[in-house]
Amino acid sequence: MENSAELIGLMSGTSGDGLDIAYCRFEKGDSWKYEILHAVTVPFPRDLGGLLQNSHLLSSEQLTQLDVDFGAWMGKQVREFCSQNQVTPRAVCSHGHTVFHQPSKCYSLQIGNGWALHRQSGLQVVNDFRMLDIQLGGQGAPLVPIGDRLLFGDMDFCLNLGGIANISMEENGKRLAFDTCPFNLLLNPFAEKLGAPYDDRGKWASEGKVNVDLLTKLNNLDYYQRKGAKSLGREDMEAVYFPLLVNSGLEEKDILATLVEHYAVQISQIIRRHSTNPTPKVLITGGGAYHDFFISRLDFLLDSNWEKAPVSSTLIEFKEALIFAFLGYLRILGINNVLSDVTGAEEDSCSGVIYG
């Protein structure tokens, strides 16, 4: 079995700001080692970005067209990236853009057509990482924990703060992971009302006042009472969270402050509940890693009894793309890459569809 390769990982997250492309090297010895050799975020063209943001509202014909167009667009970006960096990866491994995520109904849809991506990039493609796990009775999420275990095993907690926040940890020899709460999917729309695509460093949230009534309603939502494997989707934002926020009648800064407090409460409770280390080491990645106000509130609620792992901006911004490259490599090697302990499926699986 080969023990090293270079692959490209693609991530189009729920925040919808662009396509992350990471060219990564993996090497298998006594343990797995990784290196991000080149990485870039390609902003979506305005028209494409708008279609992706509203993809859940499109007709079946429009969605089918977007699936193909987005796959082809990603393939062109990969081809240009490889040309600029003079690299030839083993394969390109794509998460795709999530349109629907309803594991209770046995489906999840990530668009970015594999054949179109293969044709335009000229490379082998691995995508569709969720559906096998869902058919095995799992959530199809989270998928990142296998990478957390094998690439970041020295961390007590791996916390990713993207459109939705998720956390991963080892407990009693098993990997435990789940979505903790929303994050940028709720913050960004209210920042946009204040005139910016996001709340830079959490400045606006820090100027707002926490509304106790709204905070209580958020913390009492059914999702936080559920145990075991669980995940959030855009549908939950629209059906549950946004109505609460909009109907609160609060100013935008107060909504931002209350959301940040809600996130800090939920995440600090999880770290306290699951930590076996008096000062757990926490790796924080994703756009929310730059949200200084959230970090300060988390620190306050943890009584400063934790260690924020030093991390490069490259890893903060490209960890998920890195791990999808890793998932694709495991799929090519025939090694299980989805953990039933975290998804709730009947068994571990080697997931992903290979094109080319």
C-alpha positions in Angstrom: 0.0 0.0 0.0 1.3 3.4 -0.9 2.2 5.5 2.2 2.4 9.0 0.8 0.6 11.2 -1.7 -0.3 14.8 -2.6 -4.0 15.5 -3.0 -6.3 18.6 -3.3 -9.1 19.1 -0.9 -12.1 21.4 -1.8 -14.4 22.9 0.7 -17.5 25.1 0.0 -18.8 25.7 3.5 -22.2 26.8 4.6 -20.9 30.4 5.1 -20.9 30.7 1.3 -17.9 33.1 0.9 -15.9 31.1 -1.6 -14.1 27.8 -2.5 -11.2 26.7 -0.3 -8.5 24.8 -2.3 -5.8 23.1 -0.4 -2.9 21.1 -1.9 -1.8 18.7 0.8 0.8 16.0 1.3 0.0 13.0 3.5 2.5 10.4 4.8 1.8 7.2 6.7 4.4 6.0 9.1 3.9 5.1 12.8 1.3 7.9 12.6 -0.2 10.1 9.9 1.6 13.3 9.0 0.3 16.1 6.9 1.5 19.3 5.3 -0.5 22.1 3.5 1.8 23.0 0.6 -0.4 25.5 -1.2 -3.8 26.9 -0.4 -6.1 29.6 -1.6 -9.8 30.8 -1.2 -11.4 31.6 -4.6 -14.3 34.0 -4.1 -17.5 33.0 -5.8 -18.5 35.1 -8.8 -21.5 37.2 -7.7 -24.1 35.3 -9.8 -22.8 31.8 -8.7 -22.6 32.9 -5.1 -26.2 34.0 -5.1 -27.3 30.8 -6.7 -25.5 28.7 -4.1 -26.9 30.7 -1.2 -30.4 30.2 -2.5 -29.9 26.8 -4.0 -32.5 25.3 -1.6 -35.1 27.5 -3.3 -34.4 26.5 -6.9 -36.6 24.3 -9.1 -35.4 20.7 -9.7 -34.2 21.7 -13.2 -32.4 24.8 -12.0 -30.7 22.8 -9.2 -29.6 20.1 -11.7 -28.1 22.8 -13.9 -26.3 24.4 -10.9 -24.9 21.0 -9.9 -23.2 20.7 -13.3 -22.2 24.3 -13.6 -20.7 24.4 -10.1 -18.8 21.1 -10.7 -17.4 22.6 -13.9 -16.5 25.9 -12.2 -14.6 24.1 -9.4 -12.8 22.0 -12.0 -11.6 25.1 -13.8 -10.4 26.6 -10.5 -8.5 23.5 -9.7 -6.9 23.4 -13.2 -5.8 27.0 -12.9 -4.5 26.4 -9.3 -2.5 23.4 -10.5 -1.0 25.3 -13.4 -0.1 28.3 -11.2 1.6 26.1 -8.6 3.0 23.5 -11.1 1.5 20.6 -9.2 -0.2 17.3 -10.3 -2.2 15.9 -7.4 -3.1 12.2 -7.0 -6.8 13.3 -6.9 -9.1 16.2 -6.1 -11.5 15.5 -3.1 -14.6 17.7 -2.9 -17.0 18.2 -0.1 -19.4 20.0 -2.4 -22.0 22.6 -1.4 -24.7 21.4 0.9 -28.2 22.2 -0.3 -30.3 19.9 1.9 -29.3 17.9 5.0 -32.2 15.8 6.4 -30.7 12.6 7.7 -33.9 11.8 9.6 -35.4 11.4 6.1 -32.4 9.5 4.8 -31.0 12.2 2.5 -28.4 14.9 2.2 -27.4 16.7 -1.0 -24.1 18.3 -1.8 -23.9 19.7 -5.3 -20.8 20.0 -7.5 -21.1 17.3 -10.1 -18.2 14.8 -9.9 -18.1 14.1 -13.7 -18.1 17.8 -14.5 -15.3 18.4 -11.9 -13.3 15.5 -13.3 -13.7 16.7 -16.9 -12.7 20.2 -16.3 -9.8 19.5 -13.9 -8.5 16.4 -15.7 -8.0 14.7 -12.4 -9.5 11.8 -10.5 -12.3 13.0 -8.2 -13.7 11.8 -4.9 -16.9 13.3 -3.6 -20.3 12.5 -2.1 -18.9 11.6 1.3 -22.2 11.6 3.3 -24.8 9.4 1.7 -23.4 5.9 2.5 -23.3 6.8 6.2 -26.9 8.1 6.0 -28.0 4.8 4.4 -26.3 3.0 7.2 -28.6 4.9 9.6 -26.1 7.7 10.5 -26.3 11.5 10.3 -23.8 11.7 7.5 -22.0 14.2 9.7 -19.7 15.2 11.2 -17.1 13.8 8.8 -14.0 15.7 10.0 -13.5 13.6 13.3 -11.5 10.9 11.5 -9.0 13.6 10.5 -9.1 15.1 14.0 -8.2 11.7 15.5 -5.5 10.7 13.0 -3.9 14.2 12.3 -4.6 16.1 15.5 -4.6 13.4 18.1 -2.6 15.6 20.6 -5.5 18.0 21.0 -8.1 17.5 23.8 -10.8 19.2 21.7 -11.0 20.2 18.0 -13.5 23.1 17.6 -14.4 24.3 14.2 -16.3 27.6 13.9 -17.7 27.9 10.4 -21.3 28.4 9.3 -22.2 25.8 12.0 -19.9 25.1 14.9 -18.8 21.5 15.6 -16.5 19.9 18.2 -14.6 16.6 18.3 -12.9 14.7 21.2 -11.8 11.3 22.4 -13.8 9.7 25.2 -13.3 6.2 26.5 -11.5 5.1 23.4 -14.1 6.4 21.1 -14.4 9.6 19.0 -17.2 11.8 20.1 -18.3 14.6 17.8 -21.3 16.7 16.9 -22.5 20.1 15.9 -22.5 22.3 19.0 -24.6 25.2 17.7 -24.9 27.5 14.7 -22.1 30.1 14.2 -21.6 32.3 11.1 -24.8 31.2 9.5 -26.7 33.3 12.1 -24.1 36.0 12.8 -23.4 37.1 9.2 -26.9 38.1 8.2 -27.2 40.5 11.1 -23.7 41.9 10.3 -24.9 42.5 6.7 -27.7 44.6 8.1 -25.1 46.7 9.8 -23.2 47.1 6.5 -20.5 44.4 6.4 -20.4 40.8 5.3 -19.3 39.7 8.8 -18.7 41.2 12.3 -14.9 41.8 12.2 -13.3 40.4 15.4 -16.8 40.6 17.0 -16.6 44.4 17.5 -20.3 44.9 17.0 -21.3 42.0 19.2 -19.1 43.5 21.9 -21.0 46.8 21.7 -24.4 45.0 22.1 -26.3 44.0 25.2 -27.2 40.4 25.9 -31.0 39.9 26.1 -31.7 37.4 28.8 -35.1 36.4 27.4 -33.7 35.6 24.0 -30.7 33.9 25.5 -32.9 31.6 27.6 -35.1 30.7 24.6 -32.0 29.8 22.5 -30.4 27.7 25.3 -33.7 25.8 25.8 -34.1 24.7 22.2 -34.8 21.0 21.7 -31.5 20.5 19.8 -29.5 21.0 23.0 -31.5 18.5 25.0 -30.7 15.7 22.5 -27.9 13.3 23.3 -25.6 11.3 21.0 -25.0 11.8 17.3 -26.7 15.0 16.0 -26.2 17.6 13.4 -27.6 21.0 12.3 -28.5 22.1 8.8 -29.6 25.3 7.0 -33.2 24.1 7.4 -32.8 24.4 11.2 -31.7 28.0 10.9 -34.8 28.9 8.8 -37.3 26.9 10.8 -36.1 27.4 14.3 -33.4 30.0 14.9 -34.2 32.9 12.6 -37.9 33.2 13.7 -36.7 33.5 17.3 -34.2 36.2 16.4 -36.4 38.2 14.1 -39.4 38.1 16.4 -37.3 39.3 19.3 -37.5 42.8 17.9 -34.0 43.6 19.1 -31.4 45.8 17.5 -28.7 44.0 15.4 -25.9 44.5 17.9 -28.0 43.1 20.7 -28.8 40.1 18.6 -25.1 39.6 17.8 -24.2 39.9 21.5 -26.9 37.4 22.5 -25.9 34.9 19.9 -22.2 35.1 20.9 -23.2 34.5 24.5 -25.4 31.6 23.5 -22.5 30.0 21.6 -20.1 30.5 24.4 -22.5 29.0 26.9 -23.1 25.9 24.8 -19.5 25.3 23.9 -18.1 26.0 27.4 -20.6 23.5 28.8 -19.5 20.8 26.4 -15.8 21.4 27.2 -16.4 21.3 31.0 -18.6 18.2 30.7 -16.2 16.2 28.6 -12.8 17.4 29.7 -10.5 14.9 31.5 -7.7 17.5 31.6 -7.8 20.4 34.1 -6.5 22.7 31.4 -7.7 21.1 28.1 -5.9 22.0 24.9 -8.4 23.3 22.3 -7.7 23.7 18.6 -9.9 26.4 17.1 -10.3 26.7 13.4 -12.7 28.2 10.9 -13.6 31.8 10.4 -14.9 32.1 14.0 -11.3 31.6 15.2 -10.9 35.3 14.4 -13.9 36.3 16.5 -12.0 37.8 19.4 -15.2 38.7 21.4 -16.4 35.1 21.2 -13.0 33.8 22.4 -13.1 36.2 25.3 -16.5 35.1 26.4 -15.5 31.4 26.0 -12.4 32.1 28.2 -14.6 33.9 30.8 -17.0 31.0 31.0 -14.2 28.5 31.3 -12.5 30.5 34.1 -9.4 30.7 31.8 -8.8 27.0 32.7 -7.9 25.9 29.1 -5.2 26.3 26.5 -5.9 27.7 23.1 -3.6 25.8 20.8 -1.3 28.0 18.7 -2.3 27.7 15.1 -1.3 29.2 11.8 -3.8 31.2 9.7 -3.4 28.6 7.0 -4.7 25.8 9.3 -7.5 28.1 10.6 -8.7 28.7 7.2 -8.0 25.5 5.4 -8.4 22.7 8.0 -11.6 21.4 6.5 -10.2 21.4 3.0 -7.2 19.5 4.3 -9.3 16.9 6.0 -11.5 16.4 2.9 -8.3 15.7 1.0 -7.4 13.2 3.7 -10.9 11.6 3.5 -10.5 11.2 -0.2 -7.1 9.6 0.2 -8.4 7.1 2.7 -11.2 6.3 0.3 -8.7 5.6 -2.5 -6.7 3.4 -0.2 -9.9 1.6 1.0 -9.5 2.6 4.6 -12.6 3.5 6.6 -13.0 7.3 6.8 -16.4 7.8 8.5 -16.8 6.9 12.2 -20.1 5.4 13.3 -19.3 6.5 16.9 -19.9 10.1 15.8 -22.5 9.7 13.1 -24.7 7.1 14.8 -24.5 4.7 11.8 -24.6 0.9 12.1 -20.9 0.6 11.3 -17.8 2.5 10.2 -17.6 3.0 6.4 -15.2 3.9 3.6 -17.3 6.6 2.0 -17.0 8.7 -1.2 -17.7 8.2 -4.9 -14.7 8.0 -7.3 -14.9 9.6 -10.7 -12.2 8.9 -13.4 
